[in-house]
Amino acid sequence: METTLAVRGMTCGHCESSVKGALESIEGVEGVEVSLDTGKVNVIYDEATANIESMREAVEDQGYDVVV
């Protein structure tokens, strides 16, 4: 499964690394691509073990906002 999250607050490489690391730590997430320019994060995941709500929580725990 693939989804795109819109994330507010990312401004630098550290932000990118924080968001990517948080999402990659979720069981079932298989790939993460972060674009600072667009504020979009593409996530490839196994829907049997990962879900969008857990992704949102992981990103928000890093101090960023996920826009629906």
Order of alpha helices (4+ residues) and beta strands (2+ residues): beta-alpha-beta-beta-alpha-beta
